[in-house]
Amino acid sequence: MTRSFPIPLNALRAIEAVARLGRLAAAAEALGVTPGAVSQHIRRAEERTGTLLFERTAHGLAPTGELMAILPALQTGFDALEQASARLIADEGHVLTVTLGHVSASRWLVWRLARFNARHPEIEVRLLPTDQLVDLARPDIDCGIRFGKGNWPGVEALALARAEVFPVCAPALAARLHQPSDLSNVPVIRDQMTMLSWPQWLAAAGVPDLSLSGPVYTDPALSFDAATSGQGVLLAVGIMADYALDNGQLVRPFRQSVVPDNGYWFATAAGRQLPARTRKFRDWLLDEMGSHSLE
């Protein structure tokens, strides 16, 4: 259906601004036009309607009774337009909210965000670290970084990185490890929330029946902290351990690794049109994780 305005929208804006501000000059400044343009809009609207809209007074232009009768509806309409345009700006705004796991946040993303900020200083990234699956359709969530098989219902998932998995530990503890069977003689950190499999790695290392024991954690981020502090050997995803490995906080005591079906994915609500800030973050993630890309 085609919308028809008996009075052009720009003229209605001029009428509302003059009624609100009382003077042509003030209305013109608010609208970013000349006083002559505002006066012309009003004159043409009066000619089209056959109605006097303003009266000149000692204090400026005052709305006539006819204009006062419709002014509340006019102002309500412009308030609604202002709110709608503000929502559009918010949709294409500068704040990007990302949900991701605690380990992904603390062991990977926070160490690299400076590079994203340097590339896109206009975007403010807000992290929502949680080990729960957040509803990506929420209006306050732009996207997520998820670990798994990429088959979540109602989610569009783009592959980011493969999950090469191997043991890591503090350097002092690594001195006691010469072959995989030595794991039975040192503490092994068991993370009850992990999706990684010690049996799978032990089988690949040739010691499938090895008995392991050590501290138990229910928070993946705390498991990483425990490994860094020397409490035991942790089975970790390589991309999440990269920073600690590069800085000597952790080492790989063995070269064996496995690549499970799980990987890292860029996740958004299915069917959602991505604003520019989300697309920029997605493209940056693909660049950052390029060396670990899924095959």
N, C-alpha and C positions, 0 to 999 in steps of 0.2 A: 504494500500500500504506500502510495506517494504522499508524503506530508506536505501540506500547503499552509504557508503562513501569510495571512492577509497583510500583516506588517512584517517586513524583513527582520530577520533575527538581529542584525547589527543595529537596526533602528530601535528594537526593543531593548537592547543593551544600553543604548544611549539614553532612552527614556528612563530606565531603571536607575542608571548612574546619576542622572540629573536630579531625579526625585530623591535619591538617597543623600546626595552631596549638596544640592541646593544651588550650584553654580555651574555654568557651562565650562569655565576654565578648569575647575576641579574634576568634573566628569571627563573632560578631554584628556587631562593628565592621567587619570586612572585607566582610560581606555587606550592610551597611546596614540591618539589622533589629535587633530586641531580643533579648537572651539568652533570654527566654521563648519567642520564636518558634523559635529554634534548638533549644531543648530539646524543644519540642513536635514539631518535624520528626523528631528522633531517636526520640522515644518512639513516634510513629506508625509509623515505619519498623520499629522493633523488634517492635511488635505485628503488623504485616503479615507480617513474615518469620518471626516466632517465634524470633528470634535476638538474643542480647545483643551489641550493637555496641561498647560502651565500658565500661571499668571505671574506677572512681574510684581515684586514687592520690594520694600526697602531693604529686605534681608536676602534678596535673591529671587530665584524662581521657585514658586510654590505650586504643587500639584493641584489641579482643579478637582472638584468633587467627582467628576466622571473618572479621572485617573485614579483617585484614591480608592474608588470602588473595586478596581481590578489590580491595584498595586500589590496587595498581599499575595495573590496568586502569581503575579509576575516575579516577585522576589523569591517565592517558594520554588518556582521553576528554575531560576538561576542558581539558587542554593543547591538544587538537585544536580544541575549540570556541573557545578563546581565540585561536588562530592564525587560524581562519576569520573570527571577528568583527573581528580586526585587519585582515585583507585587505579586508573590507567597508568599514571606516573609511578605509582607504587609497584605495579606489575612489572614495569620496566625500570625499576629503581636500582639503587646501588647496593642494597643489602641482600646477600646470598646466604641462606640458611641450609646447612648441610648436616644430615644425620649420618652417623657412622659409629663403628665399634670403638671401645676405649683404646684398644691396642692400635687400631688404624689411626686414631687421632693422636695418641701420645707418642707412638713409635715411628710414625711415618709422616703424617700430614703436617703437624706443627713444625717439623724441621725443614719443610719445603715451602711453607706458605709465603715466606719472604720473596721467593722467586715469582709466585703468582702476583703478589702485591706490586712487585716491580713492573710486571707486564701489564697489570690492570689496576692502577692505583685508584681508579674511580669506583671499584667494587669493594665493599666491606664484607668479609666472610665471617659468619657466625656459626660456630660448631655446636652440634647437639650430640655429644658422645653418649651412647647407650648401647647395651648389649641386647636390647629388645628390638623387634622389628617395628619401626614406626610407620604409621599409615602415611604413605607418600602423597595421598590425595589431600592431606591437610593443607589449608591455604597458607599456613606459616612455614611450610617445608618446601624447599625448591628441589632438592635432590638428595640422594644418599650414595654412600660407598658401601657395598655389601659383599660379604664373603659367602660363597655357596656355589650352587650349580646354575644360578641365573634363571630359575624357573618359578619365581614367585608369582602367585595369581594377582592380576590387576597391576602388574609392574612391567615397564619396558626396561630391559637390562642390556647394556652395552658392555661387551667384554673389555676389561682393562689389563689384567695381568694374570699369568699362571701362578700356581702356588707350589713352588719348589720348597720341599720340606726337609729339614735336617736338624740334628741336635746342635745346641749352642750352650756355652757355659762361660764362666769367668776364667781368665787365663790361669790363675793358680790351680783351679780344679782340673783344667785341661792337662796339666803336667802329670796327673795320675792316670790319664787315659791314653793307652797305646793301641788298643784294638777294641772293637765293639763289645766283646765279652766283658771288658773291664767295667762296663756300666753296672754290673751286678755288685760292684764293690764301692760305689759312690751313690750319694743321694740323687734320685731322679724326680724332678718336679712333675707332679700330676695335676693337670688343670681339668677340673670336672666340667668346665664350660666349653672346652675346646672341641673343634670339629676335626682335629688332627689325630692320627692313629699311630701310637707307638708300635703296635703289632705289625702294621704295614711296613714301617721303617726297619724294625728288627728282622723281618723276613727278607727284605732287600739287602740287609747287611750280613745275612747268613747266620743269624743267631735267633731263630724264631721262637725258641722256647726259653729265652733268657728271663729270669725273674727280676723285676725292678721294684724298688721301694724308695720312699722319700716323702717330702712334705706335700700336702694336698692343698690346693687353692680353688676357689670358685670364681675368681676374677682374673681374666687373661692379662690385664695390665699389671696386677700384683705378681702374677707368675713371672713376667718379664723382669720386674724389680727384684724378685727373689733370685733369679738366675744371675742378674748383674751383680748382686751382692755376694755371690758365691755359695748360695744355699743348695744348689744342685744343677743338674743338666736339664735343659728345657728343649722340647721339640717345638720348633718354630718355623713359620713361613719366612723364607729368605728375604723377601722384599720388606718385611716388617723389622727384620733384624739388621738390615743394611747399615743404618746409621751407627748402631752400637758396634758392629763388626768393623766398620771403617775407622772408628775412633778407639778401638782396642778395648772397649768395655766388655765385649764378648768375643769369643773365638769359636771356630768350628773344629772340634776335636777329631772329626772323621770327615772324609770326603763323600761318603755315600749320601744320596738324597733320593727322595721319591717325589713324583708329581701326581697327586690325587686328582679326582674329578673336580674338586672345588677350585674356585678362582675368585678374583676380585672383579666386581661389576659396578658400573655407573648406573644407578637406578633412579627412575622417575615414574610418576603415576602414568598408567597407560592412557593414551589419548590426550595427555596434557600438551598444550603448545608451549614450547620452552622459550622464555624470554632471553634476551641477548646475554644477560649476566650468567645464566645457567649454561648456555652454549659455549661461552668463553671458558668457563670452569671445566666443562667436559673436554674441550679441546686441549686445555692445559694438562689435565690428568692423563690423556692419551699420550701426550709428549713425555710427561714425567715417567710414566710406567712403560714406555716403549721397549726398553731392554728386557722387560719381563712379560711381554705381550703373550696372550694366549694364542696357541697355534691351532 
